[in-house]
């Protein structure tokens, strides 16, 4: 039976998420600001949770209808067969997001959704689920626009970017699914040299190593769908076994990382070691202004300091032009991708980006700047800008 699902993701990654879901057998794929709607059976849902590197969650759409008041939302929620989906012993949490909603209080709407679920269980079983806002067994997501109310049951549980791999992190880490999405936007493929010269705690490197070794990002964690009454344990076991059999040997890959600070590299080594990927990545302590390219061609990708949480603006104003000189002089033949929330970088690096892709690192609006580094000049192939407007969405 075909079901409807929605996969939220960091804004700016909708196109690469849609392409990823197509590879995971999703159908009727439709990208919208903040995520991708798709159809599939439960095996598709299991596989998306296990293998999607870019989605934040996989939400099962259980209702969609027009509304005019809080009473309409209560009635629709109460009419659903919650007792057929999970046991009342499981705790719940309700999350609500809205765009142009005419109702006065989203907190009150959230309360009415919770009441409707609990009242339904009480009417059927004589007992109701507990509310747990920290670590619930089941998450219920509601979304309101000006006229329609959509209700989802979260099949993931903890957000999918929580791979269960990263042991330590630096001051300003990327979320894992944002890092994976950035790698997808660069077009990097295993076998192509990849360098992060300001690697911090190594999130980009860790994601690249998992991709190179074909390790499913969800292979080390559990999911909320395992507690649903309709859970097919045999199908799930077979999917996991197939994913394990596809893995490559964890040996040297053309993946390189460096950082000025030994403490940052220690974080990276700890994370790679915990994931069993320490042999896949070559690390060294180095100043990005003093390094050379590890190969004739490749992809450089990094999240340099940009003064929002770390870094001094005056220091960065001096650093960015020097970084541009290093890229131009030592990385000809490479493509460089820099994620930044600092418009100063784009202005002072003294290179012309061939593409600017809007992305969000949490709530922080950033740009992924692409530079095609050509020997002897800074000619570049013009590409259409992927600048686009974004709206609030379920996260």
N, C-alpha and C positions, 0 to 999 in steps of 0.2 A: 504493500500500500504506500502511495506517495504522500509525504507530509511536506508542510511548509516550514522553512527555517530562515533565521536571520543571523548573519555573522557580523557583529560590530568589529571595527578595527580602528587603529589610529587614523585620524583624518589625513587624507592625502595618499593612502595606500589602497583605496577601493579598487582601482584597476588591476593591480597586481594580485590582490586577494581574489578577485573574480577569476583571473587566469588560473590561480592555484586551485580554486574550488572546481573548476572545469576538469582539471587533471584528477580530481578526487571523485569523479563520477556524478557531481551535482548537475542538475538540469534547471531550465527556466531561470537562469542566472540574471539578476538585475542589480547593478550597482547603484547606490544612492549615497548622498553625503553621510559619511560615518559608518558605512557598512555595506553588506551585500546580502540580498534576499535570494533564496534558491529553493528548489524542490529536491526531494530525494527520499529514499526509504531509510529505515533505521540503520542499516549497514552503512549508508552514506553518512549518517549522523555520527556513528561510531568512528568511521574513518576520518572525518573532518576533525573531530576532537583529537584523535591520535596523531594525525599527520599535518594539520595546518600549522604553518609557522607564523602566519600573519594575523589570523583572526584573534580577537580578544576573548570571545565566547561563541558557543553555538546555541542559539535560542530556538526552541520549538514553538512555533505559533499555534496557540490553542484556541484563540478567539479573535474576531475582528468584527466590529459593528459600529453603527452610528450611535451617538449619545447626545443628550441635551443637559443632563444633570447628574449629580453624584448618585442618585437613586438608580439611574439607568446603568451606571457602572457596577453598582452593587448587584443588581438583578442579573446582569450578564455573567458576572463572576460567580454568583451563587448557583447559576443554572448548570455550570460545568461539572463533569463527573470526577471531581478531585479524588474521590475514594477509589476510583479505578486506576489511578496513576501512582499513588504512594500511600503509605500507612500514616495514621495520625501520630504515631510515635516519633516521626521525623520532624525536626524543627524547621521553621520557615523564616524567610525574610522577604519583604516586598520592596522593590525599587521602582521608582516612577520617573519618567522623563517626559517632557512636553515641549511642543512648539505651537505658539499662538493659541494656547488653551484658554477658553473664556471663563473657566471655573476659578473661583476666588482663591482656594487654598489647595495646593498639591499635597500638603501634609494630610489634610482631611480626606482627600481622595485615596491616598495611600492607606489610611486607616480603614476606609470603607472596603477596599479590596481585601485587606487582612481580615476584617470582620466577616466578609462573605465566605472566604475560604474556611475559617474556623467554624462559622455557623453551619456550613454544609457538613463538615465532619461531625460536629456535635449532633446534628439531626440524624445522621446515618449510623454513627458508631457510639454516640453518647460521650465522646471525648474529642478534644481538639488538639491540634499541634501547638507546641510551644513556639514562642518567638525568640530567635537568636540573631541579633544584628551583627555579631562578630564572625561566627563560623557556623552558619546554618547548614542543614542537610540539603534543603531545597530553596532555591532562589526563584522568586516570581517577579517578572519584569513587566511593567505596564508602560505603554507609550500613548500619549494623547496628542493629536493635532487639533485643528479648529473644529472638526466634525466627527472624527473617528477615534475609537478606542481599540487598541490592539494589546493582547495579553500573550505573554510568552512564559514558558517554563524553561529554566536554564538547565541544559543537559551537561554543562561543563563543571559546575561547582566553582572551585577557585578559578580565577582568570587563567586563560591558556598561556599567557606569557610567564606564568609561574611554573617553569619547567621542573623545578625541584633539583636543579643542577648548580646554580650559582651559590657558592658558599660565602663569599665576601664581595663587597662592592666598594667603589670609590665614592667621591663626593657628589658626582653628578652622572649617575649611570643611565644608560638607555634601557628602556624596556626591551625585553628579548624580541617581542614581535615587531617592534619598530626597527630594531637592528636587522631582523630577517627581511622586513619590507624594503629597507634601504639597499640591502644586497640584491634583492630582486630588481629594484629600480636601476641599479648600476648595470644589470645584465651579466653580472659575474657568473661564471660556470666553473666547477671544479676542474683543476688542471691549469687554469689561468692564474699566474702569480697575483696574489692579493696582499696588500700591505696596509696596516693601520699604524702609522708612526706616532700616534698619541693615544695609545690603546686603553689607558685607564685600567679598569678592572677586567677588560677583555671581552665585553659582550659581543661585539662584532666578530671577533676571532672565534669565540665559542660557537656562535651560530654558523659561521662559515665551516668550521671543522665538522659540525654535525651534518651539514649539507653534504660535504665532501664524502663523509663516511655513510651517508644515507641512513642516518639515525632518526627515527620518528621522534619529534620533539615531546610527545606525550607518553613516551614509553616508560618513563620512570615515575608516573603519578597515577592517581585514581580520579574518577569522574562521577558527577552526580547521577548520570544515567544508569550507573550500576545499581542504584537504589530504587529505580522505577520498577513497578510491577511487571511492565512489559519488557523488561531487560532480557535479552537473549544471550545468556552466558556462553553458550557453545559458539555462536557466531563471533562474539567478541574475542574469545580465546583463539579462534582461527585467524582473525585479523591481526592480532598481536604476534602470533607465531609467524605469519607471512611477512610482517614488517621486520621482525628479527632476522629472518632468513635473507632479507634484501640488504642487510648491512654489509659494508665493506670493511676490510681489515683496517685497524686504526694505526696506520703507519704515516710516514712523512708525507705531507701535502705542501704545495707551494703557497703556504699561508705564513705571513710574517707579521710580527708585532714588535713595537718598541715604545719606550716611554722614558721621559727624563728622570722619573722618580722610581727608585728601587721598590718603594712600598707599593706603588701601583702594579709593578711587574709581579710582586709577591702575590697580590690579589689574583692576577691573571693566572699565574702558575697554580695556585690553590684551586681555582675554578676548573681549569683544564684537567688537573689531576683528579679531582672529585668526579669528573665526567669520563675519566679514562681516555682523555684526548691529548695528553701532554706531548705525545710523540708526533702529533699532527701539525704542531705550530712551532715555528722557530722564533724565539724571543731574545731580545738583547736590550740592555739599558743604553739609551742614546738620546742625544738632543736632536729633535727633528730638523734643526737648522744645520746639522753636521752630517746627516746620513746621506747615503747614495742608494740608488735603485738596486734592488736585489736581482733584477732581470732586465732584459732589454725592453720588454713591454709588459704591461700588466695594469692592474687597477689599484689605485690608492684611494682608500675611503677612511674618513675619520670624523670624529666629533670633537673639534678643537675647543679649547676654553673660549667662552664668549662673554664673560663678565656679568652674567645674570646671577649665578650662584658662586662661581669661582673665577678668579682672574681679576686683575686691576685694569681699568680702561686705558690708562696711560701706557701701561706695559703692553697691552694688546695693540694699541695704535702703533707702537714701534715694532711689534712682532709680526703683524700681518704682512707688511711689505717685504720683510725678509723671508717669510714663508713663500710668498709669491716668487721671489728670486730663486729659491731652492727648487721649487717645482719646475720653473722654466728652464733652469740650467742643468738639473740633474735627473729629471724625469721625462725628457723628451721621448715621445712614443707611447707614453702612458696616458690614461684618463684618470683624473683626480675628482673625487666627490667629497665635498665638505659640508657637513650639517652645521648650520649656525642660526642663532636667533639675533645676531648682532649685525645690523645693516652696515656697520663700520667695516666688517670683513670684506663684504662685496665691493665696497668703495676703495679700500686701501690696499687690498692684496695686489692690485695693479695687473690683474688678468681679466680677460673678458669671458664670462661664463657662456657656454653654449646652451645651457638649460638651467632653469630655476624651478624647482618643484616645491610647492608649499607642503609642509608637514607639521604635525603637532607632536611635541615631546611632552606628554601629559597635557597640561593647559597652555604650554608655552609654544607660541607660533614660531616656526622655524622655516628656513629654506635649505633644500639640498641643492648645492651649486655644483654643476658639472663643468670641468675644464678639460678640453682636449689639447694636450701638450704636444706641440709640433716643433720639431727641431728647426732652429734658425728664426722662428717667428712665433707669433701667437695667433696664426690663422686658425679658424675653427669652422666646423660644419654647422651652419645654422639649423636649429631644430625648433619646431613649434614649442612655445612656452606651455608648460603644464600648469600655469597659474589658474586657479579656479576658486570660486567662492564655496564656503562650507557653512553648514548649519549645525545646530545642536542635534545630538543623536544619542541613542542608547549606548553606554559604554560599560 
